[in-house]
Amino acid sequence: MNKFLKSSFILLSLIAFSCNSDSKKGKEPETSKTESDQVELTVEFKSPVNDKFNVFYTVAPNVEITGEHLMSRMTYGDNNFQKIVFKFPDSVVPYKIRLDVGGNQSVENLTIKNISLKYKDKVIDGDNGEFMKLWSPNSSLVYDEQNYVYKIVAVNGLKSPVFMANVELEKRLKKFRN
């Protein structure tokens, strides 16, 4: 009787394993990726305090940035580099972009390593300082070339560090629409 139970268990295990592997053959591997229909803006930065980054953008040409189109992400203070990703709505390729890199008035400096944009198979890579050619900082962001950080200074009593996409970045964004 004991041999019969063991044989039955082995036979049932083999059948279950066989059926399970057959059902997986018809499926696509779960690691396969589909191209996203979302533009992604990635900021790689280092900041010692908690803060909030905002992205304002326009969805039509020749329109000024308002608060109508806004994405916000909380950031958490860390002495190591971290990445934050903003995903624009499906099929939206922005025309103008404003990146607010904090509102915490106690922040003294911010290290930005990369600001890049990706859409499907196209990438605007801002690594190795390339982002500095594509984004214009406002007067609250003063670049310290000796220490490779942005000092955040008050203007009219308020720290409001902002990067605006410049004309070069706007030209490159047009390629996302083609």
N, C-alpha and C positions, 0 to 999 in steps of 0.2 A: 504494500500500500504506500509506503514511504517513497519508493522509487517512482510510483505512479504520480504522486504529488509533485515531486521534483521535475519529472519529465513534462508534466502539464504546465508547470510554472515557466520552464525554459521555453516551451513551445509558444505560450501566450506572450512571453517577453519578446521573442523573435518576431511574432506577427505584429505586435504593437510597434516595435522599432521599425519594421519594414514599412508599415502603413504610414507612419509618421514621416519617414524620409521620402516616401513617394509623394506625399502631399506638398512637401517643400520644393520639389523639383520644378513645379510649374510656376512658382513665385519668383519675382525679381529679388535679388539680394537686397537686404534692408540697408546696406551701406551705399546703395546707388543714390546719387543726388540729382535733383532736378534743378534747373536754373531758376533762381528766384526772380520774380518780377518786381522786386523792391530794390530801390537804391539804398545802400547802406553807407552811413557816414561813421567812421571809426576814429576815435580819439585815443591815443596812447599817451598817458600823462602820469605825473607823480605830484601828489599834493598831501601835505601832512594833516589836513583837517577835512571834516565832512563838509559837503557843499552840494550844490545843484547846478548842473549844466543844462542849458536850454538851446534848442535849435529853432530859429524862426526861418520861414522860407516862403517863396511865392510859387504859384503854380501856373502863372501866365507871364508872358513877356511884358516888359515895360510897365511893370507894376511895382510900387514901393512895398517894402516889407511892413506889415502890420502885425498885430497879435492874433490874426485869424488862423494862421497855420503855425502851430507850435508843438514841439515835442520836448519833454523834460525827463531827466534822469538824475536820481540821487547819486552822489559819489561819496565814498567813504575814505577818510584819511588813512594814508598808508605811506610808508617810506620807500615802498617798492613801486615799480611801474605797474599800472593797471590799464585795462582797455574798457572803453564804454562804446556801445554800438547803438546808433539811432537808425531805425528802419523807417523809411518813408512809406506812406501808403502804397498799395499795389498800383503799378503803372504810373506813378507820379515821379517825374524827373524835374527837380526844382530848377527855377531860373536864377533866383538870387537866394543866398544863404547867409544867415547871421548866426554865429556860434558864440553864445555867452558862456564863458568858462568860470562861472561862479558869482555868487552874491554875498558870500560870507565875508564880512568886513574885517575879520581877524586874519585873513590870509595875507601873507607877506610876499610869497613867491610861488611860482607854479612852473614845473618843468614839463614841457611838451616835447615828446619824441616824434610823434607822427599824427597827422590828420589826413585821412585818406577816404576816398569814395570808391564804391564798387557797384556795378550794375551789370548783371548777367556775366559776360566774359570780359567786360571792360573795367579797367582799374585806373584810377588817378592816385598814384602812390605818392604820399608825402613824406616817406621815411627819409632818414639821413638829412633832415633839414629842408627837403624839397617843399614841404608845406609852406615855408616862409615866402616862397615865390608866388604862392597861390592865395594866401590869406593875408589881409591887412589888419594889424592890431590897432585898437584905438589908443588914446593917450593914457589909459589906465594900465596898459601893458608896456613896460619898458624892458627891452631885451638887454640882458647882461651878458655880453660876449665872452667875458672872462670865465664865468661860471655856467654858461649855457642854460640859464633860467630866465623866466620873465618875472621881473619885480612888479608887484601889483601896487600901484600908487593911487591915492585919492585924487580925484578931480572934482573941484567944487565941493569938497568934503565927503565924497562918496566913491567907493571902489566899485567899478562896474566894468570888469575886463571883458572885451568883446573882440572877436575876429570877424571880419567881413570877407566874404568871397570876393576876390578882385576880378578884374576884367579877364585876366588869363584863365582863371578857374571857370568863369562863365563860358568862355570859348570852348574849354575842354568838356564842359557839361553838355554842350550842343552835340558832341559825338555820341553821347548816351541816347539821344533822341533819334539818331539815324539807324 
